[in-house]
Amino acid sequence: MRRVRYSVAVSADGYIAGPNGESDWIIMDPAIDFAGFFSSIDTVLVGRRTFEFALGQGGGGSMPGIQGIVFSRTLRPGDHPGVRIVSEDAGRAVAELRAQPGKDIWLMGGGGLFRSLLEAGQVDSIETAVIPVLLGAGIPLLQPPASRARLALTSHKVYASGIVALEYSVQHGPPAKGRARKTLRRRA
């Protein structure tokens, strides 16, 4: 089954964009292997607001060799021929997409879309590039209200630019029995 990877830049205080959606604070560190990342995916998922913001910044809405899927109840497919517009239940649509053959799926942006897919059990990893900046306000990594999610750190890397890349796998299902009790005993 294909993996859904929420890969996103985040400020040190937990925002994925500024109050007006701005991303001018994101450092594009040349030491990060963007080519390797893009070769591992063939599909990108975005919410309507992220898509419209990208269009406003001059983005054409499509990437060569990568299927773009925008989740929106208001956009009309005929107005955006370079992407697939999905207006149905996002969790169900992504579950069907994951069952198809292909590479990994990049959940690019949209705190609301991330929250709904996480709650639907359709996110496998969270990959954050923590940028050394405090925004003070903006769009949070996980928009409230949200349910608790358990994560396991799978990798980390610190770059000379100050970026800290963290990768977590999302732990689906109930927590292991006895785990909290053992943790409490160690602290005592």
C-alpha positions as CSV (number, residue, x, y, z in Angstrom):
1,M,0.0,0.0,0.0
2,R,1.2,3.5,-0.8
3,R,2.3,5.7,2.0
4,V,0.9,9.2,2.6
5,R,3.6,11.5,3.8
6,Y,2.8,14.9,5.3
7,S,6.1,16.7,4.5
8,V,6.1,20.4,5.4
9,A,8.2,23.3,6.7
10,V,7.2,24.5,10.1
11,S,8.4,27.4,12.2
12,A,10.0,26.7,15.6
13,D,6.7,27.8,17.2
14,G,4.6,25.4,15.2
15,Y,3.3,27.3,12.2
16,I,3.3,26.1,8.5
17,A,2.5,29.6,7.2
18,G,2.3,33.1,8.4
19,P,-1.1,34.8,9.3
20,N,-1.7,35.7,5.7
21,G,-0.4,32.4,4.3
22,E,3.1,33.8,3.7
23,S,6.0,31.5,3.4
24,D,8.9,34.0,2.9
25,W,10.5,32.7,6.1
26,I,11.2,29.2,4.7
27,I,14.9,28.6,4.1
28,M,15.6,26.6,0.9
29,D,18.7,24.8,2.1
30,P,20.6,23.3,-0.9
31,A,21.9,20.5,1.3
32,I,18.3,19.1,1.5
33,D,17.8,16.3,-1.1
34,F,14.7,17.7,-2.8
35,A,15.4,15.7,-6.0
36,G,15.4,12.5,-3.9
37,F,12.1,13.4,-2.3
38,F,10.4,14.2,-5.6
39,S,11.6,11.0,-7.2
40,S,9.9,9.1,-4.3
41,I,6.4,10.5,-5.0
42,D,4.0,10.5,-7.9
43,T,1.0,12.2,-6.3
44,V,0.6,15.5,-4.3
45,L,-2.5,16.3,-2.2
46,V,-3.5,19.9,-1.3
47,G,-6.4,21.7,0.1
48,R,-8.2,24.5,-1.7
49,R,-6.6,27.3,0.2
50,T,-3.1,26.0,-0.3
51,F,-3.9,25.5,-4.0
52,E,-5.3,29.0,-4.4
53,F,-2.3,30.5,-2.6
54,A,0.1,28.7,-4.9
55,L,-1.8,29.9,-7.9
56,G,-1.6,33.4,-6.6
57,Q,2.2,33.1,-6.2
58,G,2.5,32.1,-9.9
59,G,2.3,28.3,-9.5
60,G,0.6,26.6,-12.4
61,G,-1.1,24.0,-10.3
62,S,0.7,21.0,-11.8
63,M,4.2,19.4,-11.6
64,P,5.6,17.3,-14.4
65,G,5.2,13.6,-13.7
66,I,3.2,14.2,-10.5
67,Q,-0.5,13.9,-10.3
68,G,-2.0,16.9,-8.5
69,I,-5.2,16.4,-6.4
70,V,-7.0,19.3,-4.8
71,F,-9.7,18.8,-2.2
72,S,-12.4,21.4,-2.6
73,R,-16.2,21.6,-2.5
74,T,-16.1,24.9,-4.4
75,L,-13.6,24.7,-7.2
76,R,-14.9,23.6,-10.6
77,P,-12.8,20.9,-12.4
78,G,-13.2,22.7,-15.7
79,D,-11.4,25.8,-14.4
80,H,-8.3,23.8,-13.4
81,P,-7.5,21.2,-16.1
82,G,-4.0,20.5,-14.8
83,V,-5.2,18.9,-11.5
84,R,-7.9,16.6,-10.3
85,I,-10.5,18.2,-8.1
86,V,-12.0,16.0,-5.4
87,S,-15.1,17.2,-3.6
88,E,-16.1,13.9,-1.9
89,D,-15.0,12.6,1.5
90,A,-11.2,13.1,1.6
91,G,-10.5,10.1,3.8
92,R,-12.3,7.7,1.5
93,A,-10.8,9.2,-1.6
94,V,-7.3,8.9,-0.2
95,A,-7.9,5.3,1.0
96,E,-8.9,4.4,-2.6
97,L,-5.8,6.2,-4.0
98,R,-3.5,4.4,-1.6
99,A,-4.8,1.0,-2.7
100,Q,-3.7,1.8,-6.3
101,P,-0.2,1.0,-7.5
102,G,2.3,3.8,-7.5
103,K,4.9,5.7,-5.5
104,D,4.4,7.5,-2.2
105,I,1.8,10.3,-1.9
106,W,2.9,13.8,-0.7
107,L,0.4,15.6,1.5
108,M,1.8,19.0,0.8
109,G,-0.1,21.6,2.7
110,G,-3.2,22.6,4.3
111,G,-3.6,22.2,8.1
112,G,-7.3,21.4,7.7
113,L,-6.7,18.7,5.1
114,F,-3.9,17.2,7.2
115,R,-6.2,17.1,10.3
116,S,-9.0,15.4,8.4
117,L,-6.7,12.8,6.8
118,L,-4.9,12.1,10.1
119,E,-8.2,11.5,11.9
120,A,-9.3,9.2,9.0
121,G,-6.1,7.1,9.6
122,Q,-4.8,8.1,6.1
123,V,-1.4,9.6,7.1
124,D,1.6,7.4,7.5
125,S,4.4,9.8,8.3
126,I,4.9,13.4,9.3
127,E,8.1,14.9,8.0
128,T,8.8,18.4,9.3
129,A,11.6,20.7,8.4
130,V,11.8,22.9,11.5
131,I,12.9,26.4,10.3
132,P,14.8,28.5,12.9
133,V,12.2,31.3,13.1
134,L,9.4,32.3,15.4
135,L,6.4,33.6,13.6
136,G,4.2,34.4,16.6
137,A,1.0,33.7,14.7
138,G,-0.2,31.9,11.5
139,I,-1.5,28.6,10.3
140,P,-0.7,25.9,12.8
141,L,0.8,22.5,11.8
142,L,-2.3,20.8,13.2
143,Q,-5.4,22.9,13.2
144,P,-7.7,22.6,16.2
145,P,-9.9,21.0,17.2
146,A,-7.8,17.8,16.7
147,S,-7.5,14.4,18.2
148,R,-4.3,13.2,19.8
149,A,-2.0,11.2,17.6
150,R,0.9,9.0,18.7
151,L,4.1,9.3,16.8
152,A,7.4,7.4,16.7
153,L,10.6,9.2,15.6
154,T,12.1,7.4,12.6
155,S,14.9,9.8,11.6
156,H,16.3,13.3,12.3
157,K,19.0,15.5,10.7
158,V,20.4,18.9,11.6
159,Y,21.6,21.1,8.7
160,A,24.2,23.9,8.9
161,S,21.4,26.4,8.1
162,G,19.8,25.6,11.4
163,I,17.0,23.5,9.9
164,V,16.1,20.4,11.9
165,A,14.5,17.7,9.8
166,L,12.3,15.3,11.8
167,E,10.5,12.3,10.5
168,Y,7.8,10.5,12.5
169,S,5.7,7.5,11.7
170,V,2.1,7.8,12.8
171,Q,1.2,5.0,15.2
172,H,-2.3,3.7,14.3
173,G,-4.4,1.7,16.7
174,P,-4.6,1.7,20.4
175,P,-1.5,2.3,22.5
176,A,0.4,-0.7,23.8
177,K,-0.9,-2.0,27.1
178,G,1.3,-1.3,30.1
179,R,3.4,1.3,28.3
180,A,2.3,4.3,30.4
181,R,2.8,2.4,33.6
182,K,6.4,1.4,32.8
183,T,7.2,5.0,31.9
184,L,5.8,6.2,35.2
185,R,7.9,3.7,37.1
186,R,11.1,4.9,35.4
187,R,10.4,8.5,36.4
188,A,9.7,7.7,40.1
